[in-house]
């Protein structure tokens, strides 16, 4: 998990990207966690975010939404 000061900066950065996307615009991320996804393809890092209207995962290098 990110330290609190980095977590709030990450949430702000993710929330700024919502204006550029057409995905649950009213969703505001409340908490973000840096995790490792274990898949049949292998292991890779993700940002797991709990928001007001849903749960979202992001690619941590590009902040692209990978699942919502």
Predicted model as a PDB file, atoms N, CA, C, CB and O in Angstrom, pLDDT in the B-factor column:
MODEL        1                                                                  
ATOM      1  N   UNK A   1       0.847  -1.181   0.000  1.00 52.00           N  
ATOM      2  CA  UNK A   1       0.000   0.000   0.000  1.00 52.00           C  
ATOM      3  C   UNK A   1       0.885   1.233   0.000  1.00 52.00           C  
ATOM      4  CB  UNK A   1      -0.960   0.004   1.218  1.00 52.00           C  
ATOM      5  O   UNK A   1       1.952   1.245   0.614  1.00 52.00           O  
ATOM      6  N   UNK A   2       0.433   2.277  -0.695  1.00 55.00           N  
ATOM      7  CA  UNK A   2       1.184   3.515  -0.764  1.00 55.00           C  
ATOM      8  C   UNK A   2       1.121   4.256   0.572  1.00 55.00           C  
ATOM      9  CB  UNK A   2       0.651   4.399  -1.894  1.00 55.00           C  
ATOM     10  O   UNK A   2       0.127   4.150   1.291  1.00 55.00           O  
ATOM     11  N   UNK A   3       2.176   5.007   0.909  1.00 58.00           N  
ATOM     12  CA  UNK A   3       2.070   5.910   2.065  1.00 58.00           C  
ATOM     13  C   UNK A   3       0.933   6.908   1.817  1.00 58.00           C  
ATOM     14  CB  UNK A   3       3.427   6.664   2.319  1.00 58.00           C  
ATOM     15  O   UNK A   3       0.587   7.193   0.670  1.00 58.00           O  
ATOM     16  N   UNK A   4       0.369   7.422   2.879  1.00 58.00           N  
ATOM     17  CA  UNK A   4      -0.819   8.274   2.776  1.00 58.00           C  
ATOM     18  C   UNK A   4      -0.604   9.478   1.860  1.00 58.00           C  
ATOM     19  CB  UNK A   4      -1.227   8.753   4.152  1.00 58.00           C  
ATOM     20  O   UNK A   4      -1.493   9.809   1.076  1.00 58.00           O  
ATOM     21  N   UNK A   5       0.561  10.147   1.937  1.00 57.00           N  
ATOM     22  CA  UNK A   5       0.768  11.325   1.110  1.00 57.00           C  
ATOM     23  C   UNK A   5       0.844  10.951  -0.376  1.00 57.00           C  
ATOM     24  CB  UNK A   5       2.046  12.053   1.541  1.00 57.00           C  
ATOM     25  O   UNK A   5       0.387  11.718  -1.224  1.00 57.00           O  
ATOM     26  N   UNK A   6       1.410   9.791  -0.701  1.00 60.00           N  
ATOM     27  CA  UNK A   6       1.448   9.354  -2.096  1.00 60.00           C  
ATOM     28  C   UNK A   6       0.077   8.874  -2.555  1.00 60.00           C  
ATOM     29  CB  UNK A   6       2.483   8.240  -2.279  1.00 60.00           C  
ATOM     30  O   UNK A   6      -0.301   9.070  -3.710  1.00 60.00           O  
ATOM     31  N   UNK A   7      -0.662   8.247  -1.651  1.00 64.00           N  
ATOM     32  CA  UNK A   7      -1.989   7.748  -1.997  1.00 64.00           C  
ATOM     33  C   UNK A   7      -2.904   8.901  -2.374  1.00 64.00           C  
ATOM     34  CB  UNK A   7      -2.590   6.949  -0.833  1.00 64.00           C  
ATOM     35  O   UNK A   7      -3.631   8.800  -3.362  1.00 64.00           O  
ATOM     36  N   UNK A   8      -2.892   9.985  -1.625  1.00 67.00           N  
ATOM     37  CA  UNK A   8      -3.773  11.106  -1.950  1.00 67.00           C  
ATOM     38  C   UNK A   8      -3.366  11.754  -3.270  1.00 67.00           C  
ATOM     39  CB  UNK A   8      -3.754  12.146  -0.822  1.00 67.00           C  
ATOM     40  O   UNK A   8      -4.233  12.191  -4.026  1.00 67.00           O  
ATOM     41  N   UNK A   9      -2.063  11.829  -3.566  1.00 68.00           N  
ATOM     42  CA  UNK A   9      -1.613  12.376  -4.847  1.00 68.00           C  
ATOM     43  C   UNK A   9      -2.032  11.472  -5.998  1.00 68.00           C  
ATOM     44  CB  UNK A   9      -0.089  12.560  -4.848  1.00 68.00           C  
ATOM     45  O   UNK A   9      -2.396  11.955  -7.070  1.00 68.00           O  
ATOM     46  N   UNK A  10      -1.982  10.158  -5.778  1.00 69.00           N  
ATOM     47  CA  UNK A  10      -2.389   9.210  -6.809  1.00 69.00           C  
ATOM     48  C   UNK A  10      -3.885   9.322  -7.082  1.00 69.00           C  
ATOM     49  CB  UNK A  10      -2.031   7.777  -6.393  1.00 69.00           C  
ATOM     50  O   UNK A  10      -4.307   9.313  -8.239  1.00 69.00           O  
ATOM     51  N   UNK A  11      -4.690   9.428  -6.023  1.00 69.00           N  
ATOM     52  CA  UNK A  11      -6.139   9.579  -6.190  1.00 69.00           C  
ATOM     53  C   UNK A  11      -6.443  10.856  -6.964  1.00 69.00           C  
ATOM     54  CB  UNK A  11      -6.854   9.598  -4.813  1.00 69.00           C  
ATOM     55  O   UNK A  11      -7.308  10.849  -7.839  1.00 69.00           O  
ATOM     56  N   UNK A  12      -5.751  11.952  -6.662  1.00 70.00           N  
ATOM     57  CA  UNK A  12      -5.963  13.207  -7.388  1.00 70.00           C  
ATOM     58  C   UNK A  12      -5.621  13.045  -8.864  1.00 70.00           C  
ATOM     59  CB  UNK A  12      -5.121  14.336  -6.772  1.00 70.00           C  
ATOM     60  O   UNK A  12      -6.351  13.519  -9.735  1.00 70.00           O  
ATOM     61  N   UNK A  13      -4.505  12.372  -9.139  1.00 69.00           N  
ATOM     62  CA  UNK A  13      -4.078  12.178 -10.527  1.00 69.00           C  
ATOM     63  C   UNK A  13      -5.071  11.302 -11.286  1.00 69.00           C  
ATOM     64  CB  UNK A  13      -2.676  11.549 -10.574  1.00 69.00           C  
ATOM     65  O   UNK A  13      -5.398  11.589 -12.438  1.00 69.00           O  
ATOM     66  N   UNK A  14      -5.546  10.249 -10.656  1.00 67.00           N  
ATOM     67  CA  UNK A  14      -6.522   9.377 -11.304  1.00 67.00           C  
ATOM     68  C   UNK A  14      -7.822  10.133 -11.548  1.00 67.00           C  
ATOM     69  CB  UNK A  14      -6.782   8.120 -10.450  1.00 67.00           C  
ATOM     70  O   UNK A  14      -8.411  10.017 -12.622  1.00 67.00           O  
ATOM     71  N   UNK A  15      -8.273  10.901 -10.571  1.00 66.00           N  
ATOM     72  CA  UNK A  15      -9.526  11.641 -10.731  1.00 66.00           C  
ATOM     73  C   UNK A  15      -9.443  12.656 -11.864  1.00 66.00           C  
ATOM     74  CB  UNK A  15      -9.889  12.347  -9.432  1.00 66.00           C  
ATOM     75  O   UNK A  15     -10.445  12.927 -12.524  1.00 66.00           O  
ATOM     76  N   UNK A  16      -8.248  13.226 -12.098  1.00 64.00           N  
ATOM     77  CA  UNK A  16      -8.088  14.166 -13.209  1.00 64.00           C  
ATOM     78  C   UNK A  16      -8.251  13.480 -14.549  1.00 64.00           C  
ATOM     79  CB  UNK A  16      -6.731  14.839 -13.140  1.00 64.00           C  
ATOM     80  O   UNK A  16      -8.665  14.121 -15.515  1.00 64.00           O  
ATOM     81  N   UNK A  17      -7.937  12.190 -14.638  1.00 59.00           N  
ATOM     82  CA  UNK A  17      -8.044  11.471 -15.912  1.00 59.00           C  
ATOM     83  C   UNK A  17      -9.486  11.168 -16.272  1.00 59.00           C  
ATOM     84  CB  UNK A  17      -7.252  10.180 -15.855  1.00 59.00           C  
ATOM     85  O   UNK A  17      -9.769  10.863 -17.430  1.00 59.00           O  
ATOM     86  N   UNK A  18     -10.416  11.241 -15.313  1.00 54.00           N  
ATOM     87  CA  UNK A  18     -11.821  10.921 -15.602  1.00 54.00           C  
ATOM     88  C   UNK A  18     -12.401  11.862 -16.644  1.00 54.00           C  
ATOM     89  CB  UNK A  18     -12.658  10.985 -14.324  1.00 54.00           C  
ATOM     90  O   UNK A  18     -13.247  11.443 -17.434  1.00 54.00           O  
ATOM     91  N   UNK A  19     -11.975  13.121 -16.673  1.00 52.00           N  
ATOM     92  CA  UNK A  19     -12.485  14.062 -17.661  1.00 52.00           C  
ATOM     93  C   UNK A  19     -12.143  13.635 -19.079  1.00 52.00           C  
ATOM     94  CB  UNK A  19     -11.936  15.445 -17.395  1.00 52.00           C  
ATOM     95  O   UNK A  19     -12.840  14.016 -20.019  1.00 52.00           O  
ATOM     96  N   UNK A  20     -11.094  12.857 -19.251  1.00 52.00           N  
ATOM     97  CA  UNK A  20     -10.665  12.404 -20.565  1.00 52.00           C  
ATOM     98  C   UNK A  20     -11.323  11.096 -20.962  1.00 52.00           C  
ATOM     99  CB  UNK A  20      -9.170  12.251 -20.597  1.00 52.00           C  
ATOM    100  O   UNK A  20     -11.236  10.695 -22.123  1.00 52.00           O  
ATOM    101  N   UNK A  21     -11.982  10.418 -20.024  1.00 53.00           N  
ATOM    102  CA  UNK A  21     -12.569   9.117 -20.292  1.00 53.00           C  
ATOM    103  C   UNK A  21     -14.081   9.181 -20.195  1.00 53.00           C  
ATOM    104  CB  UNK A  21     -12.022   8.074 -19.328  1.00 53.00           C  
ATOM    105  O   UNK A  21     -14.642  10.095 -19.589  1.00 53.00           O  
ATOM    106  N   UNK A  22     -14.717   8.221 -20.787  1.00 52.00           N  
ATOM    107  CA  UNK A  22     -16.173   8.147 -20.769  1.00 52.00           C  
ATOM    108  C   UNK A  22     -16.649   7.022 -19.868  1.00 52.00           C  
ATOM    109  CB  UNK A  22     -16.715   7.954 -22.179  1.00 52.00           C  
ATOM    110  O   UNK A  22     -17.654   6.381 -20.177  1.00 52.00           O  
ATOM    111  N   UNK A  23     -15.967   6.764 -18.775  1.00 60.00           N  
ATOM    112  CA  UNK A  23     -16.269   5.629 -17.915  1.00 60.00           C  
ATOM    113  C   UNK A  23     -16.670   6.140 -16.533  1.00 60.00           C  
ATOM    114  CB  UNK A  23     -15.054   4.666 -17.818  1.00 60.00           C  
ATOM    115  O   UNK A  23     -15.855   6.751 -15.843  1.00 60.00           O  
ATOM    116  N   UNK A  24     -17.910   5.897 -16.124  1.00 66.00           N  
ATOM    117  CA  UNK A  24     -18.393   6.286 -14.795  1.00 66.00           C  
ATOM    118  C   UNK A  24     -17.857   7.646 -14.354  1.00 66.00           C  
ATOM    119  CB  UNK A  24     -18.003   5.233 -13.774  1.00 66.00           C  
ATOM    120  O   UNK A  24     -17.098   7.735 -13.389  1.00 66.00           O  
ATOM    121  N   UNK A  25     -18.242   8.674 -15.042  1.00 70.00           N  
ATOM    122  CA  UNK A  25     -17.702  10.012 -14.766  1.00 70.00           C  
ATOM    123  C   UNK A  25     -17.955  10.483 -13.339  1.00 70.00           C  
ATOM    124  CB  UNK A  25     -18.297  11.006 -15.725  1.00 70.00           C  
ATOM    125  O   UNK A  25     -17.153  11.241 -12.794  1.00 70.00           O  
ATOM    126  N   UNK A  26     -19.044  10.052 -12.729  1.00 79.00           N  
ATOM    127  CA  UNK A  26     -19.362  10.506 -11.377  1.00 79.00           C  
ATOM    128  C   UNK A  26     -18.599   9.740 -10.307  1.00 79.00           C  
ATOM    129  CB  UNK A  26     -20.842  10.379 -11.127  1.00 79.00           C  
ATOM    130  O   UNK A  26     -18.670  10.091  -9.129  1.00 79.00           O  
ATOM    131  N   UNK A  27     -17.876   8.707 -10.693  1.00 80.00           N  
ATOM    132  CA  UNK A  27     -17.118   7.915  -9.724  1.00 80.00           C  
ATOM    133  C   UNK A  27     -15.905   8.702  -9.237  1.00 80.00           C  
ATOM    134  CB  UNK A  27     -16.675   6.569 -10.345  1.00 80.00           C  
ATOM    135  O   UNK A  27     -15.142   9.236 -10.042  1.00 80.00           O  
ATOM    136  N   UNK A  28     -15.733   8.773  -7.947  1.00 84.00           N  
ATOM    137  CA  UNK A  28     -14.554   9.411  -7.340  1.00 84.00           C  
ATOM    138  C   UNK A  28     -13.817   8.350  -6.546  1.00 84.00           C  
ATOM    139  CB  UNK A  28     -14.954  10.632  -6.421  1.00 84.00           C  
ATOM    140  O   UNK A  28     -14.394   7.693  -5.680  1.00 84.00           O  
ATOM    141  N   UNK A  29     -12.546   8.190  -6.847  1.00 85.00           N  
ATOM    142  CA  UNK A  29     -11.758   7.187  -6.138  1.00 85.00           C  
ATOM    143  C   UNK A  29     -11.530   7.623  -4.693  1.00 85.00           C  
ATOM    144  CB  UNK A  29     -10.408   6.952  -6.850  1.00 85.00           C  
ATOM    145  O   UNK A  29     -11.105   8.749  -4.433  1.00 85.00           O  
ATOM    146  N   UNK A  30     -11.817   6.722  -3.761  1.00 88.00           N  
ATOM    147  CA  UNK A  30     -11.683   7.022  -2.338  1.00 88.00           C  
ATOM    148  C   UNK A  30     -10.395   6.460  -1.758  1.00 88.00           C  
ATOM    149  CB  UNK A  30     -12.872   6.473  -1.574  1.00 88.00           C  
ATOM    150  O   UNK A  30      -9.766   7.086  -0.905  1.00 88.00           O  
ATOM    151  N   UNK A  31     -10.004   5.279  -2.220  1.00 89.00           N  
ATOM    152  CA  UNK A  31      -8.781   4.639  -1.721  1.00 89.00           C  
ATOM    153  C   UNK A  31      -8.141   3.851  -2.852  1.00 89.00           C  
ATOM    154  CB  UNK A  31      -9.084   3.709  -0.502  1.00 89.00           C  
ATOM    155  O   UNK A  31      -8.833   3.228  -3.656  1.00 89.00           O  
ATOM    156  N   UNK A  32      -6.816   3.883  -2.909  1.00 89.00           N  
ATOM    157  CA  UNK A  32      -6.076   3.165  -3.946  1.00 89.00           C  
ATOM    158  C   UNK A  32      -5.031   2.279  -3.292  1.00 89.00           C  
ATOM    159  CB  UNK A  32      -5.411   4.150  -4.944  1.00 89.00           C  
ATOM    160  O   UNK A  32      -4.427   2.643  -2.284  1.00 89.00           O  
ATOM    161  N   UNK A  33      -4.831   1.114  -3.883  1.00 91.00           N  
ATOM    162  CA  UNK A  33      -3.863   0.153  -3.367  1.00 91.00           C  
ATOM    163  C   UNK A  33      -2.998  -0.338  -4.515  1.00 91.00           C  
ATOM    164  CB  UNK A  33      -4.572  -1.035  -2.660  1.00 91.00           C  
ATOM    165  O   UNK A  33      -3.512  -0.681  -5.580  1.00 91.00           O  
ATOM    166  N   UNK A  34      -1.700  -0.374  -4.309  1.00 91.00           N  
ATOM    167  CA  UNK A  34      -0.760  -0.882  -5.302  1.00 91.00           C  
ATOM    168  C   UNK A  34      -0.642  -2.381  -5.084  1.00 91.00           C  
ATOM    169  CB  UNK A  34       0.642  -0.175  -5.197  1.00 91.00           C  
ATOM    170  O   UNK A  34      -0.173  -2.826  -4.037  1.00 91.00           O  
ATOM    171  N   UNK A  35      -1.072  -3.167  -6.081  1.00 92.00           N  
ATOM    172  CA  UNK A  35      -1.151  -4.610  -5.903  1.00 92.00           C  
ATOM    173  C   UNK A  35      -0.461  -5.342  -7.051  1.00 92.00           C  
ATOM    174  CB  UNK A  35      -2.609  -5.053  -5.796  1.00 92.00           C  
ATOM    175  O   UNK A  35      -0.083  -4.742  -8.057  1.00 92.00           O  
ATOM    176  N   UNK A  36      -0.309  -6.627  -6.877  1.00 92.00           N  
ATOM    177  CA  UNK A  36       0.190  -7.502  -7.939  1.00 92.00           C  
ATOM    178  C   UNK A  36      -0.928  -8.437  -8.349  1.00 92.00           C  
ATOM    179  CB  UNK A  36       1.448  -8.304  -7.479  1.00 92.00           C  
ATOM    180  O   UNK A  36      -1.467  -9.169  -7.519  1.00 92.00           O  
ATOM    181  N   UNK A  37      -1.277  -8.415  -9.624  1.00 90.00           N  
ATOM    182  CA  UNK A  37      -2.307  -9.310 -10.135  1.00 90.00           C  
ATOM    183  C   UNK A  37      -1.645 -10.614 -10.567  1.00 90.00           C  
ATOM    184  CB  UNK A  37      -3.088  -8.657 -11.321  1.00 90.00           C  
ATOM    185  O   UNK A  37      -0.639 -10.610 -11.276  1.00 90.00           O  
ATOM    186  N   UNK A  38      -2.222 -11.719 -10.129  1.00 92.00           N  
ATOM    187  CA  UNK A  38      -1.729 -13.042 -10.513  1.00 92.00           C  
ATOM    188  C   UNK A  38      -2.699 -13.594 -11.554  1.00 92.00           C  
ATOM    189  CB  UNK A  38      -1.605 -14.012  -9.261  1.00 92.00           C  
ATOM    190  O   UNK A  38      -3.875 -13.812 -11.260  1.00 92.00           O  
ATOM    191  N   UNK A  39      -2.213 -13.816 -12.748  1.00 87.00           N  
ATOM    192  CA  UNK A  39      -3.047 -14.256 -13.853  1.00 87.00           C  
ATOM    193  C   UNK A  39      -2.393 -15.451 -14.530  1.00 87.00           C  
ATOM    194  CB  UNK A  39      -3.278 -13.111 -14.862  1.00 87.00           C  
ATOM    195  O   UNK A  39      -1.228 -15.758 -14.277  1.00 87.00           O  
ATOM    196  N   UNK A  40      -3.141 -16.118 -15.383  1.00 89.00           N  
ATOM    197  CA  UNK A  40      -2.561 -17.212 -16.154  1.00 89.00           C  
ATOM    198  C   UNK A  40      -1.481 -16.685 -17.089  1.00 89.00           C  
ATOM    199  CB  UNK A  40      -3.648 -17.950 -16.952  1.00 89.00           C  
ATOM    200  O   UNK A  40      -0.630 -17.447 -17.548  1.00 89.00           O  
ATOM    201  N   UNK A  41      -1.511 -15.370 -17.378  1.00 87.00           N  
ATOM    202  CA  UNK A  41      -0.487 -14.749 -18.227  1.00 87.00           C  
ATOM    203  C   UNK A  41       0.781 -14.429 -17.450  1.00 87.00           C  
ATOM    204  CB  UNK A  41      -1.030 -13.480 -18.861  1.00 87.00           C  
ATOM    205  O   UNK A  41       1.841 -14.214 -18.038  1.00 87.00           O  
ATOM    206  N   UNK A  42       0.669 -14.397 -16.139  1.00 91.00           N  
ATOM    207  CA  UNK A  42       1.808 -14.038 -15.299  1.00 91.00           C  
ATOM    208  C   UNK A  42       1.391 -13.065 -14.217  1.00 91.00           C  
ATOM    209  CB  UNK A  42       2.930 -13.436 -16.142  1.00 91.00           C  
ATOM    210  O   UNK A  42       0.203 -12.884 -13.947  1.00 91.00           O  
ATOM    211  N   UNK A  43       2.378 -12.443 -13.601  1.00 93.00           N  
ATOM    212  CA  UNK A  43       2.119 -11.468 -12.538  1.00 93.00           C  
ATOM    213  C   UNK A  43       2.439 -10.073 -13.066  1.00 93.00           C  
ATOM    214  CB  UNK A  43       2.962 -11.787 -11.257  1.00 93.00           C  
ATOM    215  O   UNK A  43       3.443  -9.876 -13.751  1.00 93.00           O  
ATOM    216  N   UNK A  44       1.582  -9.110 -12.745  1.00 90.00           N  
ATOM    217  CA  UNK A  44       1.878  -7.738 -13.117  1.00 90.00           C  
ATOM    218  C   UNK A  44       1.219  -6.780 -12.133  1.00 90.00           C  
ATOM    219  CB  UNK A  44       1.407  -7.451 -14.553  1.00 90.00           C  
ATOM    220  O   UNK A  44       0.240  -7.128 -11.472  1.00 90.00           O  
ATOM    221  N   UNK A  45       1.758  -5.587 -12.045  1.00 93.00           N  
ATOM    222  CA  UNK A  45       1.318  -4.578 -11.082  1.00 93.00           C  
ATOM    223  C   UNK A  45       0.050  -3.891 -11.566  1.00 93.00           C  
ATOM    224  CB  UNK A  45       2.424  -3.541 -10.843  1.00 93.00           C  
ATOM    225  O   UNK A  45      -0.149  -3.685 -12.763  1.00 93.00           O  
ATOM    226  N   UNK A  46      -0.794  -3.543 -10.616  1.00 92.00           N  
ATOM    227  CA  UNK A  46      -2.020  -2.799 -10.870  1.00 92.00           C  
ATOM    228  C   UNK A  46      -2.286  -1.856  -9.700  1.00 92.00           C  
ATOM    229  CB  UNK A  46      -3.219  -3.762 -11.090  1.00 92.00           C  
ATOM    230  O   UNK A  46      -1.841  -2.096  -8.578  1.00 92.00           O  
ATOM    231  N   UNK A  47      -3.016  -0.786  -9.980  1.00 90.00           N  
ATOM    232  CA  UNK A  47      -3.551   0.076  -8.924  1.00 90.00           C  
ATOM    233  C   UNK A  47      -5.013  -0.311  -8.778  1.00 90.00           C  
ATOM    234  CB  UNK A  47      -3.377   1.629  -9.258  1.00 90.00           C  
ATOM    235  O   UNK A  47      -5.799  -0.167  -9.715  1.00 90.00           O  
ATOM    236  N   UNK A  48      -5.370  -0.800  -7.606  1.00 92.00           N  
ATOM    237  CA  UNK A  48      -6.734  -1.227  -7.297  1.00 92.00           C  
ATOM    238  C   UNK A  48      -7.390  -0.077  -6.556  1.00 92.00           C  
ATOM    239  CB  UNK A  48      -6.764  -2.561  -6.445  1.00 92.00           C  
ATOM    240  O   UNK A  48      -6.902   0.339  -5.506  1.00 92.00           O  
ATOM    241  N   UNK A  49      -8.490   0.444  -7.086  1.00 90.00           N  
ATOM    242  CA  UNK A  49      -9.116   1.629  -6.529  1.00 90.00           C  
ATOM    243  C   UNK A  49     -10.573   1.362  -6.168  1.00 90.00           C  
ATOM    244  CB  UNK A  49      -9.019   2.787  -7.511  1.00 90.00           C  
ATOM    245  O   UNK A  49     -11.326   0.789  -6.955  1.00 90.00           O  
ATOM    246  N   UNK A  50     -10.956   1.784  -4.971  1.00 90.00           N  
ATOM    247  CA  UNK A  50     -12.343   1.698  -4.521  1.00 90.00           C  
ATOM    248  C   UNK A  50     -12.923   3.104  -4.611  1.00 90.00           C  
ATOM    249  CB  UNK A  50     -12.453   1.115  -3.051  1.00 90.00           C  
ATOM    250  O   UNK A  50     -12.404   4.043  -4.008  1.00 90.00           O  
ATOM    251  N   UNK A  51     -14.015   3.235  -5.380  1.00 88.00           N  
ATOM    252  CA  UNK A  51     -14.609   4.543  -5.597  1.00 88.00           C  
ATOM    253  C   UNK A  51     -16.030   4.625  -5.087  1.00 88.00           C  
ATOM    254  CB  UNK A  51     -14.577   4.885  -7.051  1.00 88.00           C  
ATOM    255  O   UNK A  51     -16.553   3.678  -4.499  1.00 88.00           O  
ATOM    256  N   UNK A  52     -16.650   5.775  -5.323  1.00 87.00           N  
ATOM    257  CA  UNK A  52     -18.009   6.019  -4.844  1.00 87.00           C  
ATOM    258  C   UNK A  52     -19.044   5.198  -5.617  1.00 87.00           C  
ATOM    259  CB  UNK A  52     -18.341   7.502  -4.950  1.00 87.00           C  
ATOM    260  O   UNK A  52     -20.103   4.881  -5.076  1.00 87.00           O  
ATOM    261  N   UNK A  53     -18.750   4.850  -6.883  1.00 85.00           N  
ATOM    262  CA  UNK A  53     -19.706   4.106  -7.698  1.00 85.00           C  
ATOM    263  C   UNK A  53     -19.169   2.785  -8.224  1.00 85.00           C  
ATOM    264  CB  UNK A  53     -20.140   4.945  -8.845  1.00 85.00           C  
ATOM    265  O   UNK A  53     -19.866   2.096  -8.969  1.00 85.00           O  
ATOM    266  N   UNK A  54     -17.959   2.419  -7.859  1.00 85.00           N  
ATOM    267  CA  UNK A  54     -17.432   1.160  -8.371  1.00 85.00           C  
ATOM    268  C   UNK A  54     -15.983   0.929  -7.995  1.00 85.00           C  
ATOM    269  CB  UNK A  54     -17.571   1.118  -9.857  1.00 85.00           C  
ATOM    270  O   UNK A  54     -15.344   1.748  -7.334  1.00 85.00           O  
ATOM    271  N   UNK A  55     -15.491  -0.204  -8.434  1.00 88.00           N  
ATOM    272  CA  UNK A  55     -14.103  -0.595  -8.216  1.00 88.00           C  
ATOM    273  C   UNK A  55     -13.412  -0.586  -9.570  1.00 88.00           C  
ATOM    274  CB  UNK A  55     -13.995  -2.006  -7.525  1.00 88.00           C  
ATOM    275  O   UNK A  55     -13.955  -1.081 -10.557  1.00 88.00           O  
ATOM    276  N   UNK A  56     -12.217  -0.022  -9.613  1.00 88.00           N  
ATOM    277  CA  UNK A  56     -11.494   0.123 -10.862  1.00 88.00           C  
ATOM    278  C   UNK A  56     -10.065  -0.343 -10.675  1.00 88.00           C  
ATOM    279  CB  UNK A  56     -11.532   1.576 -11.357  1.00 88.00           C  
ATOM    280  O   UNK A  56      -9.493  -0.192  -9.596  1.00 88.00           O  
ATOM    281  N   UNK A  57      -9.484  -0.910 -11.727  1.00 89.00           N  
ATOM    282  CA  UNK A  57      -8.050  -1.196 -11.719  1.00 89.00           C  
ATOM    283  C   UNK A  57      -7.397  -0.385 -12.826  1.00 89.00           C  
ATOM    284  CB  UNK A  57      -7.769  -2.725 -11.901  1.00 89.00           C  
ATOM    285  O   UNK A  57      -7.974  -0.168 -13.892  1.00 89.00           O  
ATOM    286  N   UNK A  58      -6.172   0.058 -12.543  1.00 89.00           N  
ATOM    287  CA  UNK A  58      -5.427   0.886 -13.481  1.00 89.00           C  
ATOM    288  C   UNK A  58      -4.058   0.283 -13.729  1.00 89.00           C  
ATOM    289  CB  UNK A  58      -5.295   2.324 -12.958  1.00 89.00           C  
ATOM    290  O   UNK A  58      -3.495  -0.386 -12.862  1.00 89.00           O  
ATOM    291  N   UNK A  59      -3.528   0.524 -14.915  1.00 89.00           N  
ATOM    292  CA  UNK A  59      -2.139   0.238 -15.199  1.00 89.00           C  
ATOM    293  C   UNK A  59      -1.333   1.337 -14.502  1.00 89.00           C  
ATOM    294  CB  UNK A  59      -1.852   0.178 -16.760  1.00 89.00           C  
ATOM    295  O   UNK A  59      -1.559   2.513 -14.790  1.00 89.00           O  
ATOM    296  N   UNK A  60      -0.402   1.008 -13.598  1.00 87.00           N  
ATOM    297  CA  UNK A  60       0.279   2.042 -12.827  1.00 87.00           C  
ATOM    298  C   UNK A  60       1.226   2.923 -13.639  1.00 87.00           C  
ATOM    299  CB  UNK A  60       1.038   1.406 -11.729  1.00 87.00           C  
ATOM    300  O   UNK A  60       1.534   4.035 -13.211  1.00 87.00           O  
ATOM    301  N   UNK A  61       1.694   2.462 -14.791  1.00 87.00           N  
ATOM    302  CA  UNK A  61       2.616   3.290 -15.574  1.00 87.00           C  
ATOM    303  C   UNK A  61       1.882   4.306 -16.435  1.00 87.00           C  
ATOM    304  CB  UNK A  61       3.489   2.414 -16.453  1.00 87.00           C  
ATOM    305  O   UNK A  61       2.382   5.411 -16.642  1.00 87.00           O  
ATOM    306  N   UNK A  62       0.694   3.949 -16.946  1.00 86.00           N  
ATOM    307  CA  UNK A  62      -0.043   4.864 -17.818  1.00 86.00           C  
ATOM    308  C   UNK A  62      -1.329   5.387 -17.199  1.00 86.00           C  
ATOM    309  CB  UNK A  62      -0.362   4.180 -19.110  1.00 86.00           C  
ATOM    310  O   UNK A  62      -1.934   6.318 -17.731  1.00 86.00           O  
ATOM    311  N   UNK A  63      -1.761   4.800 -16.074  1.00 83.00           N  
ATOM    312  CA  UNK A  63      -3.040   5.086 -15.420  1.00 83.00           C  
ATOM    313  C   UNK A  63      -4.229   4.815 -16.326  1.00 83.00           C  
ATOM    314  CB  UNK A  63      -3.076   6.523 -14.957  1.00 83.00           C  
ATOM    315  O   UNK A  63      -5.306   5.381 -16.136  1.00 83.00           O  
ATOM    316  N   UNK A  64      -4.030   3.937 -17.327  1.00 85.00           N  
ATOM    317  CA  UNK A  64      -5.123   3.495 -18.178  1.00 85.00           C  
ATOM    318  C   UNK A  64      -6.031   2.563 -17.379  1.00 85.00           C  
ATOM    319  CB  UNK A  64      -4.585   2.789 -19.453  1.00 85.00           C  
ATOM    320  O   UNK A  64      -5.547   1.702 -16.645  1.00 85.00           O  
ATOM    321  N   UNK A  65      -7.355   2.734 -17.523  1.00 85.00           N  
ATOM    322  CA  UNK A  65      -8.306   1.855 -16.853  1.00 85.00           C  
ATOM    323  C   UNK A  65      -8.200   0.476 -17.491  1.00 85.00           C  
ATOM    324  CB  UNK A  65      -9.768   2.413 -16.947  1.00 85.00           C  
ATOM    325  O   UNK A  65      -8.326   0.334 -18.708  1.00 85.00           O  
ATOM    326  N   UNK A  66      -7.967  -0.542 -16.660  1.00 85.00           N  
ATOM    327  CA  UNK A  66      -7.850  -1.899 -17.188  1.00 85.00           C  
ATOM    328  C   UNK A  66      -9.075  -2.735 -16.880  1.00 85.00           C  
ATOM    329  CB  UNK A  66      -6.620  -2.574 -16.629  1.00 85.00           C  
ATOM    330  O   UNK A  66      -9.296  -3.765 -17.516  1.00 85.00           O  
ATOM    331  N   UNK A  67      -9.866  -2.314 -15.924  1.00 79.00           N  
ATOM    332  CA  UNK A  67     -11.082  -3.053 -15.581  1.00 79.00           C  
ATOM    333  C   UNK A  67     -11.937  -2.163 -14.690  1.00 79.00           C  
ATOM    334  CB  UNK A  67     -10.748  -4.413 -14.868  1.00 79.00           C  
ATOM    335  O   UNK A  67     -11.426  -1.434 -13.840  1.00 79.00           O  
ATOM    336  N   UNK A  68     -13.244  -2.234 -14.899  1.00 67.00           N  
ATOM    337  CA  UNK A  68     -14.138  -1.434 -14.056  1.00 67.00           C  
ATOM    338  C   UNK A  68     -15.426  -2.166 -13.848  1.00 67.00           C  
ATOM    339  CB  UNK A  68     -14.405  -0.060 -14.671  1.00 67.00           C  
ATOM    340  O   UNK A  68     -16.318  -1.662 -13.164  1.00 67.00           O  
TER     341      UNK A  68                                                      
ENDMDL                                                                          
END                                                                             
